[in-house]
Amino acid sequence: MTKVDKKKLKKSKTATPVFPESVLKPVSNFLIARLHTLEKSKKKIIKEDPFMDVNRGSDNAASDIEADEQFGHARTSAISKELGKSIINIRKALARIKVGKYGICEECGQMIDTARLMAVPEAKFCASCAAKLEK
Ligand SMILES: [Zn+2]
């Protein structure tokens, strides 16, 4: 192999994005829109948390109200945790789009199935790695 060939190979390996701009653009728009929606829902859910209510009286509250509040807090914190996870995943996906690594499995480096990306645009692992990691 000549020097020139090596150079060419190296260049084509790093410079080729996985997906063309025409595919990445709508994906990134979709992710940005979803990110905004999720951030809004997260803010809303945090407000719904009864523990966030500053007018909440803790001394003379009836016990059934306390239980309600406990439940409400558990529910809202679970939801906001889930939303937070999705927000992070979407931010990461957007970062991968920027560096031209979108659609590449973080575990094995293979391309993620387009069908999978359609269903889960923020997926960072291919289907088989995701299945392995979930175990
Ligand atoms: Zn993989």
Backbone and ligand atoms as CSV (ligand in chain L), in Angstrom:
chain,resi,resn,atom,element,x,y,z
A,1,MET,N,N,0.846,-1.211,0.000
A,1,MET,CA,C,0.000,0.000,0.000
A,1,MET,C,C,0.879,1.257,0.000
A,2,THR,N,N,0.617,2.167,-0.888
A,2,THR,CA,C,1.413,3.396,-0.960
A,2,THR,C,C,0.968,4.380,0.107
A,3,LYS,N,N,1.796,5.393,0.283
A,3,LYS,CA,C,1.482,6.425,1.271
A,3,LYS,C,C,0.162,7.133,0.938
A,4,VAL,N,N,0.007,7.414,-0.350
A,4,VAL,CA,C,-1.184,8.135,-0.809
A,4,VAL,C,C,-2.446,7.337,-0.487
A,5,ASP,N,N,-2.381,6.052,-0.741
A,5,ASP,CA,C,-3.542,5.200,-0.467
A,5,ASP,C,C,-3.919,5.223,1.011
A,6,LYS,N,N,-2.911,5.183,1.837
A,6,LYS,CA,C,-3.150,5.208,3.284
A,6,LYS,C,C,-3.873,6.492,3.686
A,7,LYS,N,N,-3.354,7.586,3.139
A,7,LYS,CA,C,-3.941,8.883,3.435
A,7,LYS,C,C,-5.408,8.922,3.026
A,8,LYS,N,N,-5.634,8.458,1.824
A,8,LYS,CA,C,-7.005,8.437,1.282
A,8,LYS,C,C,-7.925,7.637,2.196
A,9,LEU,N,N,-7.452,6.479,2.573
A,9,LEU,CA,C,-8.249,5.599,3.426
A,9,LEU,C,C,-8.601,6.283,4.738
A,10,LYS,N,N,-7.574,6.879,5.335
A,10,LYS,CA,C,-7.763,7.539,6.613
A,10,LYS,C,C,-8.792,8.660,6.487
A,11,LYS,N,N,-8.631,9.416,5.413
A,11,LYS,CA,C,-9.511,10.558,5.219
A,11,LYS,C,C,-10.965,10.101,5.032
A,12,SER,N,N,-11.148,9.098,4.200
A,12,SER,CA,C,-12.517,8.666,3.915
A,12,SER,C,C,-13.160,8.058,5.163
A,13,LYS,N,N,-12.331,7.519,6.032
A,13,LYS,CA,C,-12.855,6.908,7.248
A,13,LYS,C,C,-13.379,7.957,8.224
A,14,THR,N,N,-12.668,9.057,8.349
A,14,THR,CA,C,-13.057,10.061,9.329
A,14,THR,C,C,-14.045,11.092,8.793
A,15,ALA,N,N,-13.945,11.398,7.506
A,15,ALA,CA,C,-14.726,12.511,6.982
A,15,ALA,C,C,-16.129,12.134,6.525
A,16,THR,N,N,-16.402,10.856,6.391
A,16,THR,CA,C,-17.718,10.469,5.895
A,16,THR,C,C,-18.737,10.405,7.019
A,17,PRO,N,N,-19.728,11.274,6.989
A,17,PRO,CA,C,-20.770,11.172,8.016
A,17,PRO,C,C,-21.616,9.936,7.763
A,18,VAL,N,N,-22.180,9.413,8.823
A,18,VAL,CA,C,-22.972,8.192,8.689
A,18,VAL,C,C,-24.223,8.458,7.850
A,19,PHE,N,N,-24.834,9.586,8.111
A,19,PHE,CA,C,-26.042,9.938,7.389
A,19,PHE,C,C,-25.846,11.267,6.661
A,20,PRO,N,N,-26.472,11.410,5.495
A,20,PRO,CA,C,-26.364,12.693,4.791
A,20,PRO,C,C,-27.127,13.795,5.521
A,21,GLU,N,N,-26.739,15.012,5.219
A,21,GLU,CA,C,-27.372,16.196,5.812
A,21,GLU,C,C,-28.894,16.151,5.677
A,22,SER,N,N,-29.363,15.653,4.528
A,22,SER,CA,C,-30.807,15.604,4.280
A,22,SER,C,C,-31.547,14.721,5.279
A,23,VAL,N,N,-30.828,13.774,5.866
A,23,VAL,CA,C,-31.439,12.903,6.876
A,23,VAL,C,C,-31.243,13.514,8.266
A,24,LEU,N,N,-30.027,14.032,8.481
A,24,LEU,CA,C,-29.703,14.555,9.809
A,24,LEU,C,C,-30.498,15.800,10.182
A,25,LYS,N,N,-30.761,16.631,9.177
A,25,LYS,CA,C,-31.465,17.885,9.458
A,25,LYS,C,C,-32.846,17.645,10.093
A,26,PRO,N,N,-33.707,16.846,9.442
A,26,PRO,CA,C,-35.013,16.595,10.083
A,26,PRO,C,C,-34.896,15.875,11.417
A,27,VAL,N,N,-33.916,14.990,11.540
A,27,VAL,CA,C,-33.730,14.278,12.813
A,27,VAL,C,C,-33.371,15.282,13.898
A,28,SER,N,N,-32.449,16.180,13.572
A,28,SER,CA,C,-32.036,17.144,14.581
A,28,SER,C,C,-33.166,18.119,14.916
A,29,ASN,N,N,-33.947,18.512,13.907
A,29,ASN,CA,C,-35.112,19.365,14.191
A,29,ASN,C,C,-36.101,18.664,15.100
A,30,PHE,N,N,-36.309,17.389,14.806
A,30,PHE,CA,C,-37.232,16.595,15.612
A,30,PHE,C,C,-36.740,16.510,17.056
A,31,LEU,N,N,-35.447,16.251,17.203
A,31,LEU,CA,C,-34.879,16.111,18.550
A,31,LEU,C,C,-34.940,17.419,19.326
A,32,ILE,N,N,-34.675,18.524,18.632
A,32,ILE,CA,C,-34.734,19.834,19.297
A,32,ILE,C,C,-36.162,20.116,19.763
A,33,ALA,N,N,-37.142,19.845,18.896
A,33,ALA,CA,C,-38.547,20.069,19.253
A,33,ALA,C,C,-38.920,19.209,20.460
A,34,ARG,N,N,-38.456,17.951,20.440
A,34,ARG,CA,C,-38.773,17.039,21.526
A,34,ARG,C,C,-38.107,17.488,22.825
A,35,LEU,N,N,-36.892,17.990,22.696
A,35,LEU,CA,C,-36.165,18.485,23.851
A,35,LEU,C,C,-36.933,19.620,24.530
A,36,HIS,N,N,-37.453,20.543,23.711
A,36,HIS,CA,C,-38.224,21.657,24.261
A,36,HIS,C,C,-39.469,21.152,24.989
A,37,THR,N,N,-40.162,20.203,24.358
A,37,THR,CA,C,-41.372,19.645,24.965
A,37,THR,C,C,-41.039,18.992,26.303
A,38,LEU,N,N,-39.965,18.207,26.318
A,38,LEU,CA,C,-39.591,17.500,27.544
A,38,LEU,C,C,-39.175,18.468,28.643
A,39,GLU,N,N,-38.458,19.505,28.257
A,39,GLU,CA,C,-38.031,20.481,29.264
A,39,GLU,C,C,-39.232,21.205,29.869
A,40,LYS,N,N,-40.200,21.491,29.012
A,40,LYS,CA,C,-41.426,22.134,29.504
A,40,LYS,C,C,-42.157,21.205,30.466
A,41,SER,N,N,-42.308,19.942,30.074
A,41,SER,CA,C,-43.016,18.989,30.931
A,41,SER,C,C,-42.289,18.828,32.251
A,42,LYS,N,N,-40.967,18.866,32.200
A,42,LYS,CA,C,-40.208,18.683,33.434
A,42,LYS,C,C,-40.458,19.846,34.387
A,43,LYS,N,N,-40.456,21.045,33.839
A,43,LYS,CA,C,-40.729,22.217,34.673
A,43,LYS,C,C,-42.115,22.127,35.291
A,44,LYS,N,N,-43.062,21.684,34.453
A,44,LYS,CA,C,-44.445,21.580,34.903
A,44,LYS,C,C,-44.567,20.543,36.016
A,45,ILE,N,N,-43.931,19.420,35.826
A,45,ILE,CA,C,-44.053,18.333,36.803
A,45,ILE,C,C,-43.382,18.713,38.126
A,46,ILE,N,N,-42.310,19.459,38.039
A,46,ILE,CA,C,-41.644,19.903,39.266
A,46,ILE,C,C,-42.578,20.821,40.064
A,47,LYS,N,N,-43.317,21.655,39.331
A,47,LYS,CA,C,-44.273,22.552,39.989
A,47,LYS,C,C,-45.412,21.779,40.640
A,48,GLU,N,N,-45.747,20.633,40.035
A,48,GLU,CA,C,-46.853,19.832,40.565
A,48,GLU,C,C,-46.467,19.079,41.834
A,49,ASP,N,N,-45.199,18.972,42.071
A,49,ASP,CA,C,-44.730,18.256,43.256
A,49,ASP,C,C,-45.241,18.947,44.520
A,50,PRO,N,N,-46.032,18.254,45.338
A,50,PRO,CA,C,-46.587,18.899,46.540
A,50,PRO,C,C,-45.503,19.367,47.503
A,51,PHE,N,N,-44.338,18.757,47.446
A,51,PHE,CA,C,-43.254,19.175,48.328
A,51,PHE,C,C,-42.689,20.539,47.934
A,52,MET,N,N,-43.039,20.941,46.695
A,52,MET,CA,C,-42.565,22.226,46.229
A,52,MET,C,C,-43.505,23.351,46.649
A,53,ASP,N,N,-44.671,22.955,47.176
A,53,ASP,CA,C,-45.674,23.941,47.567
A,53,ASP,C,C,-45.227,24.643,48.845
A,54,VAL,N,N,-44.933,25.928,48.743
A,54,VAL,CA,C,-44.420,26.658,49.906
A,54,VAL,C,C,-45.494,26.910,50.957
A,55,ASN,N,N,-46.763,26.841,50.538
A,55,ASN,CA,C,-47.857,27.095,51.484
A,55,ASN,C,C,-48.278,25.839,52.237
A,56,ARG,N,N,-47.589,24.764,51.962
A,56,ARG,CA,C,-47.929,23.498,52.565
A,56,ARG,C,C,-47.712,23.568,54.083
A,57,GLY,N,N,-48.767,23.258,54.818
A,57,GLY,CA,C,-48.621,23.258,56.270
A,57,GLY,C,C,-48.217,21.875,56.717
A,58,SER,N,N,-47.154,21.758,57.477
A,58,SER,CA,C,-46.699,20.425,57.847
A,58,SER,C,C,-47.128,20.041,59.259
A,59,ASP,N,N,-47.439,21.025,60.082
A,59,ASP,CA,C,-47.757,20.720,61.480
A,59,ASP,C,C,-49.157,20.169,61.688
A,60,ASN,N,N,-50.140,20.838,61.103
A,60,ASN,CA,C,-51.509,20.412,61.380
A,60,ASN,C,C,-52.170,19.672,60.202
A,61,ALA,N,N,-51.381,19.210,59.270
A,61,ALA,CA,C,-51.946,18.497,58.126
A,61,ALA,C,C,-52.464,17.128,58.567
A,62,ALA,N,N,-53.635,16.786,58.050
A,62,ALA,CA,C,-54.197,15.476,58.374
A,62,ALA,C,C,-53.327,14.393,57.730
A,63,SER,N,N,-53.317,13.220,58.343
A,63,SER,CA,C,-52.398,12.178,57.880
A,63,SER,C,C,-52.715,11.681,56.467
A,64,ASP,N,N,-54.002,11.719,56.097
A,64,ASP,CA,C,-54.315,11.249,54.745
A,64,ASP,C,C,-53.797,12.240,53.703
A,65,ILE,N,N,-53.768,13.509,54.074
A,65,ILE,CA,C,-53.199,14.500,53.161
A,65,ILE,C,C,-51.697,14.274,53.035
A,66,GLU,N,N,-51.071,13.968,54.147
A,66,GLU,CA,C,-49.632,13.694,54.127
A,66,GLU,C,C,-49.328,12.533,53.197
A,67,ALA,N,N,-50.135,11.484,53.304
A,67,ALA,CA,C,-49.928,10.304,52.466
A,67,ALA,C,C,-50.096,10.665,50.996
A,68,ASP,N,N,-51.093,11.498,50.744
A,68,ASP,CA,C,-51.332,11.971,49.390
A,68,ASP,C,C,-50.122,12.712,48.856
A,69,GLU,N,N,-49.576,13.528,49.729
A,69,GLU,CA,C,-48.418,14.316,49.330
A,69,GLU,C,C,-47.208,13.428,49.085
A,70,GLN,N,N,-47.062,12.432,49.941
A,70,GLN,CA,C,-45.953,11.491,49.755
A,70,GLN,C,C,-46.075,10.814,48.397
A,71,PHE,N,N,-47.291,10.379,48.108
A,71,PHE,CA,C,-47.522,9.695,46.848
A,71,PHE,C,C,-47.277,10.635,45.677
A,72,GLY,N,N,-47.810,11.853,45.812
A,72,GLY,CA,C,-47.634,12.839,44.751
A,72,GLY,C,C,-46.179,13.147,44.515
A,73,HIS,N,N,-45.434,13.226,45.590
A,73,HIS,CA,C,-44.013,13.520,45.462
A,73,HIS,C,C,-43.270,12.375,44.785
A,74,ALA,N,N,-43.587,11.158,45.192
A,74,ALA,CA,C,-42.944,9.985,44.600
A,74,ALA,C,C,-43.228,9.920,43.101
A,75,ARG,N,N,-44.489,10.209,42.760
A,75,ARG,CA,C,-44.898,10.155,41.365
A,75,ARG,C,C,-44.178,11.248,40.557
A,76,THR,N,N,-44.233,12.471,41.036
A,76,THR,CA,C,-43.622,13.553,40.265
A,76,THR,C,C,-42.106,13.401,40.186
A,77,SER,N,N,-41.490,12.932,41.264
A,77,SER,CA,C,-40.034,12.811,41.185
A,77,SER,C,C,-39.629,11.676,40.250
A,78,ALA,N,N,-40.447,10.617,40.199
A,78,ALA,CA,C,-40.150,9.528,39.263
A,78,ALA,C,C,-40.288,10.014,37.830
A,79,ILE,N,N,-41.356,10.772,37.577
A,79,ILE,CA,C,-41.566,11.279,36.219
A,79,ILE,C,C,-40.457,12.257,35.833
A,80,SER,N,N,-40.112,13.151,36.751
A,80,SER,CA,C,-39.100,14.133,36.383
A,80,SER,C,C,-37.730,13.482,36.202
A,81,LYS,N,N,-37.494,12.399,36.901
A,81,LYS,CA,C,-36.249,11.655,36.717
A,81,LYS,C,C,-36.197,11.047,35.315
A,82,GLU,N,N,-37.335,10.436,34.917
A,82,GLU,CA,C,-37.425,9.855,33.580
A,82,GLU,C,C,-37.240,10.925,32.500
A,83,LEU,N,N,-37.910,12.067,32.719
A,83,LEU,CA,C,-37.800,13.165,31.756
A,83,LEU,C,C,-36.355,13.647,31.671
A,84,GLY,N,N,-35.720,13.727,32.821
A,84,GLY,CA,C,-34.327,14.157,32.860
A,84,GLY,C,C,-33.434,13.232,32.056
A,85,LYS,N,N,-33.680,11.938,32.173
A,85,LYS,CA,C,-32.902,10.951,31.420
A,85,LYS,C,C,-33.081,11.145,29.920
A,86,SER,N,N,-34.352,11.326,29.508
A,86,SER,CA,C,-34.629,11.529,28.083
A,86,SER,C,C,-33.966,12.799,27.586
A,87,ILE,N,N,-34.024,13.849,28.403
A,87,ILE,CA,C,-33.413,15.121,28.010
A,87,ILE,C,C,-31.914,14.932,27.785
A,88,ILE,N,N,-31.270,14.216,28.676
A,88,ILE,CA,C,-29.829,13.969,28.535
A,88,ILE,C,C,-29.544,13.170,27.263
A,89,ASN,N,N,-30.352,12.130,27.030
A,89,ASN,CA,C,-30.148,11.307,25.831
A,89,ASN,C,C,-30.310,12.111,24.556
A,90,ILE,N,N,-31.306,12.980,24.539
A,90,ILE,CA,C,-31.536,13.796,23.351
A,90,ILE,C,C,-30.396,14.791,23.157
A,91,ARG,N,N,-29.946,15.394,24.245
A,91,ARG,CA,C,-28.803,16.320,24.135
A,91,ARG,C,C,-27.590,15.598,23.585
A,92,LYS,N,N,-27.366,14.366,24.045
A,92,LYS,CA,C,-26.226,13.580,23.574
A,92,LYS,C,C,-26.362,13.269,22.094
A,93,ALA,N,N,-27.591,12.917,21.686
A,93,ALA,CA,C,-27.834,12.607,20.272
A,93,ALA,C,C,-27.549,13.832,19.411
A,94,LEU,N,N,-27.973,14.993,19.868
A,94,LEU,CA,C,-27.722,16.231,19.122
A,94,LEU,C,C,-26.218,16.506,19.033
A,95,ALA,N,N,-25.503,16.204,20.110
A,95,ALA,CA,C,-24.051,16.391,20.090
A,95,ALA,C,C,-23.409,15.436,19.090
A,96,ARG,N,N,-23.937,14.206,19.017
A,96,ARG,CA,C,-23.383,13.231,18.065
A,96,ARG,C,C,-23.665,13.652,16.635
A,97,ILE,N,N,-24.809,14.281,16.407
A,97,ILE,CA,C,-25.117,14.776,15.065
A,97,ILE,C,C,-24.065,15.818,14.681
A,98,LYS,N,N,-23.751,16.697,15.618
A,98,LYS,CA,C,-22.771,17.760,15.366
A,98,LYS,C,C,-21.410,17.212,14.982
A,99,VAL,N,N,-20.955,16.179,15.671
A,99,VAL,CA,C,-19.621,15.646,15.391
A,99,VAL,C,C,-19.639,14.567,14.306
A,100,GLY,N,N,-20.809,14.351,13.707
A,100,GLY,CA,C,-20.902,13.384,12.610
A,100,GLY,C,C,-20.891,11.944,13.061
A,101,LYS,N,N,-21.266,11.697,14.317
A,101,LYS,CA,C,-21.252,10.327,14.825
A,101,LYS,C,C,-22.641,9.803,15.105
A,102,TYR,N,N,-23.626,10.532,14.641
A,102,TYR,CA,C,-24.993,10.095,14.895
A,102,TYR,C,C,-25.267,8.782,14.177
A,103,GLY,N,N,-25.938,7.875,14.880
A,103,GLY,CA,C,-26.305,6.605,14.266
A,103,GLY,C,C,-25.253,5.525,14.421
A,104,ILE,N,N,-24.164,5.846,15.150
A,104,ILE,CA,C,-23.131,4.849,15.388
A,104,ILE,C,C,-23.269,4.345,16.815
A,105,CYS,N,N,-23.274,3.030,16.949
A,105,CYS,CA,C,-23.420,2.428,18.284
A,105,CYS,C,C,-22.212,2.794,19.148
A,106,GLU,N,N,-22.462,3.284,20.347
A,106,GLU,CA,C,-21.372,3.688,21.240
A,106,GLU,C,C,-20.637,2.478,21.801
A,107,GLU,N,N,-21.285,1.341,21.723
A,107,GLU,CA,C,-20.688,0.143,22.296
A,107,GLU,C,C,-19.796,-0.581,21.278
A,108,CYS,N,N,-20.340,-0.877,20.095
A,108,CYS,CA,C,-19.587,-1.692,19.141
A,108,CYS,C,C,-19.112,-0.899,17.925
A,109,GLY,N,N,-19.557,0.334,17.775
A,109,GLY,CA,C,-19.095,1.155,16.659
A,109,GLY,C,C,-19.770,0.852,15.334
A,110,GLN,N,N,-20.731,-0.042,15.344
A,110,GLN,CA,C,-21.473,-0.373,14.123
A,110,GLN,C,C,-22.603,0.633,13.923
A,111,MET,N,N,-23.081,0.680,12.693
A,111,MET,CA,C,-24.211,1.570,12.427
A,111,MET,C,C,-25.478,1.028,13.069
A,112,ILE,N,N,-26.234,1.924,13.650
A,112,ILE,CA,C,-27.499,1.509,14.252
A,112,ILE,C,C,-28.528,1.390,13.131
A,113,ASP,N,N,-29.321,0.362,13.228
A,113,ASP,CA,C,-30.389,0.116,12.272
A,113,ASP,C,C,-31.247,1.361,12.056
A,114,THR,N,N,-31.520,1.708,10.799
A,114,THR,CA,C,-32.337,2.910,10.575
A,114,THR,C,C,-33.742,2.744,11.134
A,115,ALA,N,N,-34.262,1.528,11.092
A,115,ALA,CA,C,-35.601,1.279,11.642
A,115,ALA,C,C,-35.616,1.579,13.141
A,116,ARG,N,N,-34.522,1.206,13.788
A,116,ARG,CA,C,-34.412,1.467,15.225
A,116,ARG,C,C,-34.308,2.973,15.482
A,117,LEU,N,N,-33.549,3.668,14.651
A,117,LEU,CA,C,-33.400,5.106,14.819
A,117,LEU,C,C,-34.712,5.849,14.573
A,118,MET,N,N,-35.509,5.300,13.659
A,118,MET,CA,C,-36.819,5.900,13.396
A,118,MET,C,C,-37.682,5.816,14.653
A,119,ALA,N,N,-37.614,4.659,15.319
A,119,ALA,CA,C,-38.416,4.446,16.516
A,119,ALA,C,C,-37.819,5.172,17.710
A,120,VAL,N,N,-36.505,5.124,17.841
A,120,VAL,CA,C,-35.817,5.771,18.964
A,120,VAL,C,C,-34.702,6.654,18.401
A,121,PRO,N,N,-35.044,7.893,18.015
A,121,PRO,CA,C,-34.033,8.738,17.357
A,121,PRO,C,C,-32.836,9.062,18.236
A,122,GLU,N,N,-33.018,8.962,19.563
A,122,GLU,CA,C,-31.909,9.294,20.446
A,122,GLU,C,C,-31.110,8.055,20.868
A,123,ALA,N,N,-31.386,6.920,20.214
A,123,ALA,CA,C,-30.695,5.683,20.563
A,123,ALA,C,C,-29.185,5.830,20.410
A,124,LYS,N,N,-28.438,5.354,21.401
A,124,LYS,CA,C,-26.980,5.424,21.265
A,124,LYS,C,C,-26.354,4.049,21.099
A,125,PHE,N,N,-27.165,3.022,21.236
A,125,PHE,CA,C,-26.662,1.670,21.034
A,125,PHE,C,C,-27.465,0.971,19.944
A,126,CYS,N,N,-26.829,0.036,19.247
A,126,CYS,CA,C,-27.569,-0.761,18.277
A,126,CYS,C,C,-28.467,-1.729,19.057
A,127,ALA,N,N,-29.395,-2.351,18.349
A,127,ALA,CA,C,-30.377,-3.205,19.018
A,127,ALA,C,C,-29.712,-4.322,19.822
A,128,SER,N,N,-28.687,-4.969,19.255
A,128,SER,CA,C,-28.092,-6.103,19.966
A,128,SER,C,C,-27.292,-5.641,21.183
A,129,CYS,N,N,-26.590,-4.505,21.068
A,129,CYS,CA,C,-25.863,-4.007,22.236
A,129,CYS,C,C,-26.841,-3.548,23.319
A,130,ALA,N,N,-27.921,-2.888,22.912
A,130,ALA,CA,C,-28.908,-2.420,23.878
A,130,ALA,C,C,-29.477,-3.606,24.639
A,131,ALA,N,N,-29.749,-4.699,23.918
A,131,ALA,CA,C,-30.297,-5.895,24.552
A,131,ALA,C,C,-29.285,-6.482,25.533
A,132,LYS,N,N,-28.012,-6.489,25.134
A,132,LYS,CA,C,-26.954,-7.024,25.999
A,132,LYS,C,C,-26.809,-6.170,27.253
A,133,LEU,N,N,-26.823,-4.842,27.053
A,133,LEU,CA,C,-26.599,-3.920,28.171
A,133,LEU,C,C,-27.743,-3.904,29.163
A,134,GLU,N,N,-28.930,-4.216,28.654
A,134,GLU,CA,C,-30.097,-4.179,29.545
A,134,GLU,C,C,-30.121,-5.365,30.496
A,135,LYS,N,N,-29.411,-6.424,30.149
A,135,LYS,CA,C,-29.434,-7.633,30.956
A,135,LYS,C,C,-28.755,-7.445,32.304
L,1,ZN,ZN,ZN,-23.672,-2.088,19.086
